[in-house]
Amino acid sequence: MNTTHYTIPLDHPTFAGHFPGSPILPGVVLLDLALQSIADANNIVFNQYTLNSVKFIHPARPGDVLTITHKHTDSGAIHFSINTASHQIASGSMTLTP
């Protein structure tokens, strides 16, 4: 299992519009962090992939320290999870497409 840590900046540019007064990191940014973590750990560039499933479970907020883990399965899928010390934030599965 591979692990990456990421601290969400207090001034992340998406917070201005998502949502004023109660900022949360958009799901698309969380997904990008997971994909970048997988690409970096495996020294690959994603040209095509299939998202088999993604669940956004709990909001990620300014200053949260995210732990992003992923593992390869025997079926060829890559499962990932994004957590803080106290909550699961998101999880999902993807498959690289040739």
SEPA-396261 format. One record per residue: residue in three letters; y, z, x of N, C-alpha, C in turn. Coordinates in steps of 0.2 Angstrom, whole numbers, plus 2048, in hexadecimal, padded with zeros to 3 digits. Layout:
% SEPA-396261
ALAYZXYZXYZX/...
***
This chain:
% SEPA-396261
MET7FA800804800800800806800804/ASN80B7FC8038117FB8078177FF803/THR81B802806821806803827804807/THR82C804802833803804838808801/HIS83D80A80484280F80184980B800/TYR84C80C7FB8538097FA85780E7F6/THR85D8107F88628147F586780F7F1/ILE8678107EB86C80C7E787380F7E9/PRO87780A7EB87E80C7ED88280E7E7/LEU8868137E888A8167E288F8107DF/ASP89180B7E48958067E28927FF7E1/HIS88C7FF7DF8887F97DE88C7F57D9/PRO88D7EE7DB8927EA7D78907E97CF/THR8897EA7CE8877E97C78897EF7C2/PHE88B7F57C588C7FB7C18937FA7BD/ALA8977F67BF89E7F57BB89C7F27B4/GLY8977EE7B38967EB7AD88F7EE7AA/HIS88C7F27AD8857F47AB8847FB7AC/PHE8867FF7A988B7FF7A38908047A5/PRO8968027A389C8077A589B80E7A2/GLY89C8137A689B81A7A489481C7A4/SER88F8187A588881A7A58848157A9/PRO8868147AF88380E7B387C80F7B4/ILE8788097B48718087B58708027B9/LEU86C8027BE86A7FC7C18667F77BD/PRO8697F17BC8657EC7B885E7EB7BA/GLY85A7E97B58537E87B78527E27BB/VAL8567DD7BB8567D77BF8577D97C7/VAL85B7DE7C885C7E07CF8567E47D1/LEU8537E97CD84D7EC7CF8487E77D0/LEU8477E27CC8427DD7CE8437DA7D4/ASP8497D87D684B7D57DC8497D97E2/LEU84B7E07E18497E57E78427E57E8/ALA83E7E57E38367E57E38347DF7E7/LEU8367D97E58347D37E78367D27EF/GLN83C7D47F083F7D47F783A7D97FC/SER8397DF7F98347E37FD82E7E07FE/ILE82B7DD7F98247DA7FA8257D47FF/ALA82A7D07FF82B7CA80382C7CD80B/ASP8307D280B8317D581282B7D8815/ALA8277DC8118217DF81481C7DA816/ASN81C7D48128167CF8148197C9818/ASN81F7C981A8227C481D8217BD81A/ILE8237BD8148227B78108287B580C/VAL8297AF80A82F7AD80682C7AB7FF/PHE82E7AD7FA82C7AB7F382F7A57F1/ASN82B79F7F182D7997EE82B7997E6/GLN82579B7E582379B7DE81F7A27DD/TYR8207A57D781C7AB7D681B7AB7CE/THR8177AF7CC8167B07C58177B87C4/LEU81B7BA7BF81B7C17BE8167C27B8/ASN8117C67B980C7C77B480E7CC7AF/SER8127D17B28147D67AD81A7DA7B1/VAL81F7DD7AD8247E17B08267E67AB/LYS8267EC7AC8287F27A882E7F57AB/PHE8337F67A78397FA7A98398017A5/ILE8378067A983580C7A583B8117A5/HIS83F8127AA8448177AA84A8147AE/PRO8508157AC8568127B08578157B7/ALA8598107BB85B8127C28628137C2/ARG8658187C586C81A7C586F81A7CC/PRO87681A7CC87981A7D38778207D7/GLY87581F7DD8738247E286B8257E2/ASP8688237DD8618247DD85D8217E3/VAL8588247E68548227EB84E81F7E8/LEU84D8197E98478157E68428157EC/THR83C8167E98368147ED83280F7EA/ILE8328097EE82F8037EB8288027EF/THR8238027EB81C8017EE8197FB7EB/HIS8147F87EF8107F37ED80A7F27F0/LYS8057EF7ED7FE7EE7F07FB7E87ED/HIS7F77E57F17F47DF7EF7ED7E17EC/THR7EB7DD7E77E57DE7E47E07D97E6/ASP7D97DA7E47D47D67E67D57CF7E2/SER7D87CF7DC7D97CA7D87DF7C57DB/GLY7E27C77E07E87C47E27EF7C67E0/ALA7EF7CA7DB7F57CC7D87F87D27DD/ILE7FF7D37DC8027D87E08057DC7DB/HIS8037E37DB8067E87D680C7EB7DA/PHE8117ED7D68177F07D98197F67D4/SER81C7FB7D881F8017D48258037D7/ILE82A8057D38318077D583180E7D2/ASN8328137D783381A7D483981E7D8/THR83B8237D583F8287D883B82E7D9/ALA83E8337DC83A8397DD83783C7D6/SER83B83B7D183983E7CA8378397C5/HIS8388337C683682E7C08338277C3/GLN82F8257BF82D81E7C08328197BD/ILE8358157C083B8117BE83880A7BB/ALA8338077BF8318007BD82A7FF7C0/SER8267FB7BD8207F97C081E7F17BE/GLY81A7EE7C28187E77C08137E47C4/SER8117DE7C380C7DA7C680F7D37C7/MET80D7D07CD80F7C97CE8097C67D2/THR80A7BF7D18057BB7D58097B57D8/LEU8077B47DF80A7AF7E28077A87E0/THR80B7A37DF80979D7DC8097987E2/PRO8047947E380478F7E980978A7E7/
***
